[in-house]
Amino acid sequence: MKDRMLAGEEYKANDPDLMADSRRAAVLTARYNAELDRDRRRELMTELLGSFGPNSTIRSEFRCDYGYNVHVGANVFVNWGSVFLDVGRITIGDFVQLGPNVQLLTATHPLDTGRRREGWEGSAPITVSDDVWLGGGVIVLPGVTIGAGAVIGAGAVVTRDLPPGVLAVGNPARVVRQIG
C-alpha cells in the first residue's frame, strides 16, 4: 500500500507499514512541538521531513501524516498551527511564508460510498512556489500549484491552480489583481 500511496494511486491507510510510518511521524512531531532548543528542533525536522532547507522555521504546533512527503525550501517561515496532510507530495519553495493555521491537504477520498467504507483513499500533490505568502487560515486543496510570488489572503480556500504574481482571496480563492 505504501508503494501505491507514493505512486499517487489509491491505497488503504490501515496498512501496517503506513501505520508504522504514521506512528513515527506522530512521535517526531510530538518531540518537535515540545522541544525548545533551536538546534534540536532543526535536527528533528530534518529527520521527519523529506527535505528541510537552510534558515527555515516551522513553529509549533505542527502536524503531518508521514513527514517524508514534505519538502521545504530555504528561508521558509511557517507560523503556529500548520497542518500538512502529506499522503501526497507537498513541495514548498524558497522564501515562502505561511501564516498561522495554514492547511496543506493532499488527501482525497472516493466519491463512491462503498469504496470509502472499504478504506480506499488517494492524493494529489501540492506545490507552493518560491516567494509565496499564504495568509492565516488559508487552506490549499489537493492537486493545487500556487505560482511564484503569489499572495493568498487570510481564510482563502485554494481549490485550483493560481498563476504567479497574483493576489487571490475568498472561498473559493479567486484572483483579484496582479501584484506589481
C-alpha positions in Angstrom: 0.0 0.0 0.0 2.9 2.4 0.7 4.2 1.9 -2.8 0.7 2.7 -4.2 0.4 5.8 -2.0 3.8 7.1 -3.1 2.9 6.5 -6.7 -0.2 8.6 -6.3 -2.6 5.6 -6.7 -5.5 4.7 -4.4 -4.4 2.9 -1.3 -5.6 1.8 2.2 -4.1 3.7 5.1 -4.7 0.9 7.5 -1.7 -1.0 6.0 0.8 -2.0 8.7 3.7 -0.2 7.1 1.8 3.0 6.7 0.5 2.8 10.3 4.1 2.4 11.5 5.1 5.4 9.4 2.3 7.4 10.8 3.3 6.5 14.4 6.9 7.5 13.6 5.6 10.9 12.4 3.4 11.3 15.5 6.4 10.6 17.8 8.7 13.0 15.9 6.1 15.8 15.7 5.3 15.4 19.5 9.0 15.7 20.3 9.4 18.7 17.9 6.4 20.5 19.3 7.7 20.1 22.9 11.3 21.0 22.1 12.6 24.4 22.9 16.2 24.1 21.7 16.6 25.5 18.2 19.3 23.2 17.1 17.5 20.1 18.3 14.3 21.3 16.6 16.1 21.6 13.3 17.5 18.0 13.8 14.0 16.7 14.4 12.6 18.5 11.4 15.4 17.2 9.2 14.7 13.6 10.5 10.9 14.0 9.9 10.7 15.7 6.6 11.8 14.6 3.1 13.9 17.8 3.0 14.2 20.9 5.1 16.1 23.9 3.7 18.6 26.1 5.5 17.2 29.0 7.5 13.7 27.6 7.5 11.4 27.6 10.5 8.3 25.7 11.3 6.6 26.9 14.6 4.7 24.6 16.9 2.0 23.1 16.8 2.9 21.4 13.6 1.1 18.3 12.4 1.6 16.0 9.4 0.7 12.4 8.4 4.1 11.0 7.4 6.6 13.8 7.0 8.7 12.2 4.3 6.4 13.6 1.6 7.1 17.2 2.7 9.9 19.1 1.0 10.6 22.6 2.4 13.0 25.0 0.6 15.3 27.6 2.1 14.3 30.6 4.2 10.7 29.4 4.7 8.7 30.6 7.7 5.7 28.6 8.8 3.7 30.1 11.7 1.8 28.4 14.5 -0.7 25.6 14.0 0.1 24.3 10.5 -1.3 21.0 9.3 0.3 19.2 6.3 -1.7 16.2 5.2 1.2 14.7 3.3 -0.2 11.4 1.9 0.9 13.1 -1.4 4.0 15.2 -2.0 4.0 18.7 -0.6 6.7 21.0 -2.1 7.3 24.4 -0.6 9.7 26.6 -2.5 12.3 29.2 -1.1 11.3 32.3 0.8 7.7 31.1 1.4 5.7 32.5 4.3 2.7 30.7 5.8 0.5 32.4 8.3 -0.9 30.7 11.4 -3.2 27.7 11.0 -2.5 27.1 7.3 -3.6 23.7 6.0 -2.0 21.9 3.0 -4.2 19.0 2.3 -3.2 16.4 -0.3 -5.6 13.7 0.8 -8.5 12.7 -1.4 -11.3 10.2 -0.9 -13.5 8.4 -3.4 -17.0 9.8 -4.1 -18.4 6.2 -4.0 -19.5 5.4 -0.5 -18.7 1.7 -1.0 -15.0 2.5 -1.8 -14.8 4.9 1.2 -16.3 2.2 3.5 -13.6 -0.2 2.2 -11.0 2.3 3.3 -9.6 3.5 0.0 -8.2 6.9 -0.4 -5.8 8.8 -2.6 -3.9 12.0 -3.0 -2.9 14.8 -5.4 0.3 16.8 -4.8 0.5 20.4 -3.7 3.2 22.9 -4.9 3.8 26.3 -3.3 6.3 28.1 -5.4 9.1 30.5 -4.4 8.2 33.8 -2.7 4.5 32.9 -2.0 2.7 34.2 1.1 -0.3 32.3 2.5 -2.2 34.4 5.0 -3.6 33.0 8.2 -6.1 30.2 7.9 -5.5 29.5 4.2 -6.5 26.0 3.1 -4.9 24.6 0.0 -6.7 21.6 -1.5 -5.3 18.5 -3.3 -3.6 19.0 -6.7 -3.1 22.7 -6.4 0.0 24.6 -7.6 0.5 28.2 -6.5 2.7 30.3 -8.8 5.8 32.2 -7.6 5.2 35.5 -5.8 1.5 34.9 -5.3 -0.2 36.2 -2.2 -3.2 34.4 -0.8 -5.4 36.4 1.6 -6.3 35.1 5.1 -9.0 32.5 5.2 -8.9 31.7 1.5 -9.6 28.2 0.2 -7.5 27.4 -2.8 -9.3 24.9 -4.9 -7.4 25.3 -8.2 -4.0 26.4 -9.5 -3.1 30.1 -9.2 -0.7 31.9 -11.6 2.5 33.6 -10.5 2.4 37.2 -9.1 -1.3 37.5 -8.2 -3.3 38.4 -5.1 -6.1 35.9 -4.5 -8.8 35.9 -1.8 -12.0 34.2 -0.9 -13.7 30.8 -0.9 -13.0 29.6 -3.4 -9.9 31.7 -3.9 -10.1 34.0 -6.9 -7.6 36.3 -8.4 -8.4 39.9 -7.6 -5.4 41.5 -9.2 -1.8 41.2 -10.4 0.9 42.2 -7.9 3.4 44.9 -9.0 
